[in-house]
Amino acid sequence: MRAVNKYLIVKRLNEETVTKGGLLMSKAEEAEMRYQTGVVVTPGTLVEHIHEGDKVYFDKVYAFDVKIEGETMTIIQEKDIVVVF
């Protein structure tokens, strides 16, 4: 399995979101957030600065989920990544 061009295959991370005050955010509040975290499973053939295993924040509005080998993965474009850490 390999992404092509400027696309990436990402595994979404389901982390609990905690506010600065230490409160856990509800699922409804998390759903309102525009950005999601994930780990890059495979970058596309034309992606230069993002590598397999990188943790990223991406714009979930432009992402879409697919089933690959029985596991749900997210397909995004390189331009929709806002942070790599």
C-alpha positions as CSV (number, residue, x, y, z in Angstrom):
1,M,0.0,0.0,0.0
2,R,1.5,3.3,-1.1
3,A,0.0,6.8,-1.5
4,V,0.7,8.6,-4.7
5,N,1.5,12.2,-5.6
6,K,0.8,14.7,-2.8
7,Y,-1.5,12.4,-0.8
8,L,-0.7,10.8,2.5
9,I,-2.3,7.9,4.4
10,V,-2.7,8.8,8.0
11,K,-3.9,6.8,11.1
12,R,-6.0,9.1,13.2
13,L,-5.1,9.3,16.9
14,N,-7.9,9.2,19.4
15,E,-6.3,11.2,22.2
16,E,-8.3,12.8,25.0
17,T,-8.2,16.5,24.8
18,V,-7.5,18.4,28.0
19,T,-8.0,22.1,28.5
20,K,-5.3,24.3,30.1
21,G,-7.4,24.1,33.3
22,G,-7.2,20.3,33.3
23,L,-10.8,19.6,32.2
24,L,-11.5,16.8,29.6
25,M,-13.3,18.0,26.5
26,S,-16.5,16.1,25.6
27,K,-16.8,14.3,22.3
28,A,-19.2,17.0,21.0
29,E,-16.6,19.7,21.8
30,E,-13.9,17.7,20.1
31,A,-16.1,17.3,17.0
32,E,-16.3,21.1,16.7
33,M,-12.5,21.4,16.5
34,R,-11.2,21.9,13.0
35,Y,-7.9,20.0,13.3
36,Q,-7.2,16.4,14.1
37,T,-4.0,14.6,15.1
38,G,-2.6,11.5,13.3
39,V,0.5,9.5,12.4
40,V,1.7,9.3,8.8
41,V,1.5,5.7,7.7
42,T,2.8,6.4,4.2
43,P,3.6,9.6,2.4
44,G,2.9,10.0,-1.3
45,T,5.5,9.8,-4.0
46,L,5.8,13.6,-4.3
47,V,5.8,14.5,-0.6
48,E,9.2,15.8,0.4
49,H,9.2,17.1,4.0
50,I,6.8,14.7,5.7
51,H,7.9,11.2,6.5
52,E,6.5,7.9,7.7
53,G,5.9,7.9,11.5
54,D,5.6,11.7,11.7
55,K,2.8,13.0,14.0
56,V,0.8,15.7,12.3
57,Y,-2.2,18.0,12.8
58,F,-4.4,18.1,9.7
59,D,-7.5,19.9,8.6
60,K,-10.2,17.2,9.0
61,V,-12.7,19.0,6.8
62,Y,-10.7,17.9,3.7
63,A,-9.9,14.4,4.9
64,F,-11.7,11.2,4.1
65,D,-11.7,7.8,5.6
66,V,-11.2,4.5,3.7
67,K,-11.0,0.9,4.8
68,I,-7.5,-0.5,3.9
69,E,-6.9,-4.2,4.8
70,G,-9.8,-4.0,7.3
71,E,-8.5,-1.0,9.1
72,T,-9.8,2.6,8.9
73,M,-7.2,5.0,7.5
74,T,-7.5,8.7,6.6
75,I,-6.4,10.1,3.2
76,I,-5.3,13.7,3.2
77,Q,-3.3,16.0,0.9
78,E,0.0,17.5,1.9
79,K,-1.4,21.0,1.8
80,D,-3.9,20.1,4.5
81,I,-1.2,19.4,7.1
82,V,-0.7,22.4,9.4
83,V,1.8,21.1,11.9
84,V,4.4,18.3,12.0
85,F,5.8,17.3,15.4
